[in-house]
Amino acid sequence: MNVSNRLLTVPASPIRKLVPFATKAKKQGVNIYHLNIGDPDIKSPEVMINAFKSWNKNPIAYSGSQGEENLISSLTWYYHRLGYKFIKQENIQVTLGGSEAILITFIAICDPGDEILVFEPTYPNYLSLAATANVKLLPVATTMKTGFHLPAQGEIEKRINRKTKGILICNPNNPTGTVYTKREIDTVVKIAKKHNLFLIVDEVYREFCYQGKEHISILSYMKYNPDKIILLDSLSKRYSLCGLRLGCLVTLNNHLADGILRIAQGRLSAGTVDQYIAAKLTQVPKKYFIDNIKEYQKRRDMVFNQLLKVEDINVYKPEGAFYMIVGLPVKNSEDFCRWLLTDFHLNHETVMLAPGAGFYISKNSGKNEIRIAYVINKEKLKTALKILVEGLKTYKLKVKS
């Protein structure tokens, strides 16, 4: 069977590629702690659950392609509350999760073969969506030694060429948990303007900053470069609504917004019921976020402190989001992660992790790393970490033999 070359270039997700092994283990009675995926156990806001229960319209009709008016109004309210009152309803395009916002952006600003700069390790869905859009991602390396903060301006500019159309940055970062400083955001804004590039900023984890770290939003710069700055956003993590599949794209570029809407018309609309539920975000109390951030910080601290005690593990303290890149004393972390699911359990329990290589574009990078998503409660995390440590001990003996 002949398939497209594009299809052959779409990589498997490191977050989900080991699911068949996890499914088989579960069928054999093994309990699995999922640290591979950012699917939080924090409850969704009660006001949204109540809205879901109260839905009574039959039939369920299409929504508008830009988005349901009540949700767009609520999103406008949200950005105004953050202090960005220049954002108008026509600047917002509702998308099917943040993933569709990424894909539409690639399609809207790039022709086949064009390139976008990203900082690696990077969110692996960028890679699969870029391949789908026939766009090439060019990696700029960051390292654990610097907490995965950005390199100097000159190092970034070395990667720019005539095919480069934009720079994509995730802040706070998935998978590293890095929160970029004002100086770093100033730098990428400066580079984008100097080279006439689009600057695409994924702020899905905006609220999740720890120990007084300040999130510098690209919205603060949008008015000064309105045609070239694009914000990607999502409701999935902020409100624990991963299954609702709603996000948005924000741009002040009217020409770009018109084209994006035409793309959105081709897929008709986001879910009508989903948007009805999400529109209740205006009624979510501030305490919801305060409590959640405190909880995630406690989880981060526990994971970091426990791993810090383990010999030959390289770890750093994330500043935001709820992810952590961890260096393990193994040559192939994917083999180790698979082995945990197929051959190892502790009291009929094991842990599922995301192999690190899938978060890199550069060959042979991240092969001894994993990403941990600390999205389960502290007691479960404690057990999962114990399994990980015991599993490492056994795996190292197996490899030696």
C-alpha positions in Angstrom: 0.0 0.0 0.0 1.3 3.4 -1.0 1.0 6.2 1.6 2.2 9.8 1.7 5.8 10.6 2.6 4.3 13.0 5.1 2.6 10.1 6.9 5.9 8.4 7.2 7.5 11.4 8.9 4.9 11.7 11.7 6.6 10.4 14.9 4.9 8.3 17.5 4.2 10.2 20.7 6.7 9.3 23.5 3.8 10.1 25.9 1.5 7.5 24.4 3.6 5.0 22.4 3.9 2.5 25.2 0.2 2.4 25.9 -0.2 -1.1 24.3 2.3 -2.5 26.9 0.4 -0.7 29.7 -2.9 -2.1 28.5 -1.6 -5.6 28.5 -0.1 -5.2 32.0 -3.5 -3.9 33.3 -5.3 -6.9 31.8 -2.8 -9.1 33.8 -3.9 -7.3 37.0 -1.0 -4.9 37.4 -1.9 -1.4 38.7 -0.1 1.3 36.9 0.8 4.8 38.1 0.7 7.1 35.1 3.5 9.7 35.3 3.8 9.7 31.5 1.0 12.1 30.6 -0.2 15.5 31.9 -3.7 14.4 32.8 -4.2 15.9 36.2 -6.2 14.2 39.0 -7.3 17.7 40.3 -11.0 18.0 40.1 -12.6 20.2 37.4 -14.4 23.3 38.8 -17.7 22.5 40.4 -19.5 25.2 38.4 -18.5 23.5 35.2 -19.6 20.1 36.3 -22.9 21.5 37.3 -23.2 23.1 33.8 -22.6 19.7 32.3 -25.3 18.2 34.4 -27.8 20.9 33.5 -27.5 20.6 29.7 -31.0 20.0 28.3 -31.0 21.1 24.7 -32.0 18.4 22.2 -30.8 18.1 19.4 -27.3 19.2 20.0 -26.5 21.6 17.1 -23.4 22.9 15.5 -21.6 25.8 17.1 -20.1 28.7 15.1 -16.7 28.1 13.5 -15.0 30.8 15.4 -16.5 29.5 18.6 -19.6 29.8 20.7 -20.3 33.5 21.5 -20.7 32.9 25.2 -17.3 31.1 25.4 -15.5 33.8 23.4 -17.0 36.4 25.7 -15.7 34.5 28.7 -12.3 34.1 27.2 -12.2 37.9 26.5 -13.2 38.5 30.2 -10.3 36.2 31.2 -7.7 38.1 29.2 -9.1 41.4 30.4 -8.8 40.2 34.0 -5.1 39.5 33.4 -4.8 43.1 32.4 -4.9 42.8 28.6 -8.0 44.8 27.8 -7.0 45.4 24.2 -8.0 41.8 23.4 -11.4 41.8 21.6 -13.7 39.0 20.7 -12.6 39.1 17.0 -9.0 38.4 18.1 -9.9 34.9 19.5 -10.4 31.7 17.6 -11.7 28.7 19.6 -9.9 25.5 18.8 -10.1 21.8 19.5 -7.7 21.9 22.4 -4.3 23.6 22.2 -3.2 21.0 19.7 -5.5 22.3 16.9 -4.3 25.9 17.7 -0.7 24.7 17.0 -1.6 22.9 13.8 -3.7 25.8 12.4 -0.9 28.2 13.2 1.7 26.0 11.3 -0.7 25.8 8.3 -1.5 29.5 8.4 2.0 31.0 8.5 4.1 28.3 6.7 4.3 26.9 3.2 5.5 23.3 2.8 9.2 23.1 3.7 9.3 26.2 5.8 11.0 26.1 9.2 10.1 27.0 12.8 12.7 27.4 15.5 12.0 25.5 18.8 13.9 25.0 22.0 14.7 21.4 22.9 13.7 19.3 24.8 10.4 20.3 23.4 6.7 19.2 23.5 6.5 16.2 21.2 3.2 17.1 19.7 4.9 20.1 18.1 6.9 17.5 16.1 3.9 15.4 15.0 1.8 18.4 14.1 4.6 20.1 12.2 5.1 16.8 10.2 1.4 16.8 9.5 1.6 20.4 8.1 4.8 19.6 6.2 6.8 22.1 8.3 10.3 21.5 9.6 11.2 22.2 13.2 14.8 23.4 13.8 16.1 22.7 17.4 18.0 25.1 19.6 19.5 23.2 22.5 19.0 24.0 26.1 20.6 22.0 29.0 19.8 20.8 32.4 22.8 22.6 33.8 21.1 25.9 33.2 17.6 24.7 34.2 16.8 24.6 30.5 16.9 28.3 30.2 17.5 29.9 26.8 21.0 30.3 25.3 22.4 33.7 24.3 20.9 35.6 21.4 23.8 34.8 19.1 23.3 31.1 19.6 19.6 31.3 18.7 20.3 33.5 15.6 22.8 31.0 14.2 19.8 28.7 13.5 17.9 31.3 11.4 18.0 30.9 7.6 15.9 32.0 4.6 13.4 29.3 5.2 12.7 30.3 8.9 9.2 31.6 9.3 8.9 31.8 13.1 10.0 31.0 16.6 7.9 28.7 18.9 8.3 28.9 22.7 6.4 27.3 25.5 6.3 29.3 28.8 6.0 27.8 31.4 7.7 25.0 29.5 6.5 21.5 28.8 8.5 19.2 29.3 11.1 21.0 31.4 9.0 23.2 33.8 11.2 26.2 33.0 9.7 29.7 33.5 11.5 32.1 31.3 12.7 35.5 32.6 11.7 38.9 31.2 15.2 39.1 29.8 14.7 35.9 27.9 11.3 36.9 26.5 12.7 40.3 25.6 15.4 38.4 23.7 13.1 36.2 21.6 10.8 39.2 20.9 13.9 41.2 19.7 15.1 38.3 17.5 11.7 37.8 15.9 11.4 41.6 15.1 14.9 41.8 13.8 14.4 38.9 11.4 10.8 39.6 10.6 9.6 36.3 12.1 6.4 35.2 13.6 6.7 34.6 17.4 4.4 31.8 18.5 4.0 31.4 22.3 2.3 28.5 24.0 1.1 29.7 27.4 -1.1 26.7 28.4 0.6 26.6 31.8 0.4 30.3 32.5 -0.9 30.0 36.1 1.5 27.3 37.2 4.5 29.2 38.5 6.1 28.4 41.8 7.9 30.1 44.7 7.2 33.6 43.4 8.4 33.0 39.8 6.7 35.6 37.6 5.2 34.6 34.3 6.0 37.1 31.6 3.1 36.8 29.1 3.7 37.5 25.4 0.4 39.4 25.6 2.5 42.2 27.2 4.3 42.6 23.9 1.5 41.9 21.4 0.4 45.5 20.9 4.0 46.5 19.8 4.2 43.8 17.1 0.6 43.0 16.4 1.1 41.3 13.0 3.7 38.8 14.1 2.8 37.6 17.6 0.5 34.6 18.1 -0.7 33.3 21.4 -1.6 29.6 21.8 -3.8 28.7 24.8 -5.8 25.9 26.3 -8.4 25.2 29.0 -7.2 21.6 29.6 -4.7 22.1 32.4 -5.9 25.4 33.8 -9.3 24.0 34.7 -8.5 20.2 34.6 -10.6 19.9 31.4 -8.3 17.7 29.3 -11.2 15.6 28.0 -13.2 18.7 26.9 -10.7 19.4 24.1 -10.9 23.2 24.1 -8.2 25.8 23.4 -7.8 29.0 21.6 -5.6 31.1 19.4 -5.2 34.8 19.9 -3.9 37.3 17.2 -4.2 41.0 16.5 -3.4 40.3 12.8 -6.8 40.7 11.2 -5.6 39.2 7.9 -4.3 36.2 9.7 -7.4 35.9 11.8 -9.6 35.8 8.7 -7.6 33.0 7.2 -7.6 31.0 10.4 -11.3 31.3 10.5 -11.6 29.9 7.0 -9.5 26.9 8.1 -11.8 26.5 11.1 -14.8 26.6 8.9 -13.4 23.5 7.2 -13.7 21.5 10.4 -17.1 23.1 11.2 -16.9 23.8 14.9 -15.7 22.8 18.4 -18.2 20.9 20.6 -21.3 22.9 21.5 -21.7 21.2 24.9 -18.0 21.5 25.6 -18.1 25.3 25.0 -21.2 25.7 27.1 -19.4 24.1 30.0 -16.2 26.0 29.5 -18.0 29.4 29.3 -18.5 29.1 33.1 -14.9 29.9 33.6 -16.0 33.4 34.7 -17.5 31.8 37.8 -14.5 29.8 38.9 -13.2 31.3 42.2 -9.6 32.5 42.5 -9.3 30.0 45.4 -9.5 27.2 42.9 -6.2 28.3 41.3 -4.5 29.2 44.6 -5.2 25.7 46.1 -4.1 23.9 42.9 -0.8 25.8 42.6 0.0 25.0 46.2 -0.8 21.3 45.6 1.3 21.1 42.5 4.2 22.8 44.3 4.1 20.3 47.1 4.1 17.5 44.6 7.1 19.0 42.8 9.0 19.4 46.0 8.3 15.8 47.0 9.4 14.4 43.7 12.5 16.5 43.5 13.6 15.8 47.1 13.1 12.0 46.7 15.0 11.8 43.4 17.8 14.0 44.7 18.6 11.2 47.2 19.0 8.6 44.4 22.6 7.9 43.3 23.4 8.6 39.6 20.1 10.4 38.9 20.4 13.9 37.4 17.5 16.1 38.4 16.7 19.8 38.6 13.9 21.8 40.3 11.2 22.9 37.8 9.9 26.5 38.2 6.5 25.9 36.7 4.0 23.6 34.9 4.0 20.1 36.3 6.7 18.3 34.5 10.3 17.3 35.2 13.1 16.0 32.9 15.2 13.4 34.8 18.5 11.8 33.7 18.8 8.1 34.6 21.8 5.8 34.8 20.7 3.8 31.8 21.7 3.9 28.1 18.2 3.6 26.7 15.4 5.0 28.8 12.8 3.8 26.3 13.9 0.2 26.8 13.7 0.8 30.6 10.3 2.4 30.4 9.0 -0.6 28.4 10.6 -3.1 30.7 8.8 -1.5 33.7 5.5 -2.3 32.0 6.4 -5.8 30.7 8.7 -7.3 33.2 8.7 -5.5 36.5 6.2 -4.8 39.2 6.3 -4.2 43.0 3.3 -5.7 44.8 1.5 -6.0 41.4 2.1 -2.3 40.7 4.4 -0.5 38.3 4.9 3.0 36.8 4.5 4.4 33.3 7.0 7.1 32.2 7.6 9.0 29.0 11.0 8.2 27.4 13.1 11.3 26.9 14.4 10.9 23.4 10.9 11.7 22.0 11.2 15.2 23.4 14.2 15.9 21.2 14.7 16.6 17.5 18.5 16.2 17.5 19.6 12.6 17.1 20.9 10.7 20.1 19.7 13.3 22.5 17.7 12.5 25.6 18.3 8.7 25.3 19.0 8.4 29.1 16.2 10.8 30.1 12.6 10.5 31.1 9.8 13.1 31.6 7.8 12.8 34.8 4.4 14.4 35.1 3.6 14.9 38.8 -0.2 14.9 38.3 -1.2 12.3 40.8 -1.6 12.8 44.6 1.3 12.8 46.9 0.7 9.3 48.4 0.5 7.8 44.9 3.6 9.7 43.8 5.5 8.4 46.8 4.6 4.8 45.8 5.4 5.5 42.1 8.8 6.9 43.0 9.6 3.8 45.1 8.7 1.6 42.2 10.9 3.7 39.9 13.9 3.5 42.2 13.5 -0.3 42.9 13.0 -0.8 39.2 16.2 1.0 38.4 18.1 -1.2 40.8 16.8 -4.4 39.2 17.2 -3.2 35.7 20.8 -2.2 36.2 21.5 -5.7 37.5 19.7 -7.2 34.5 21.8 -5.1 32.1 25.0 -6.1 33.8 24.2 -9.8 33.6 
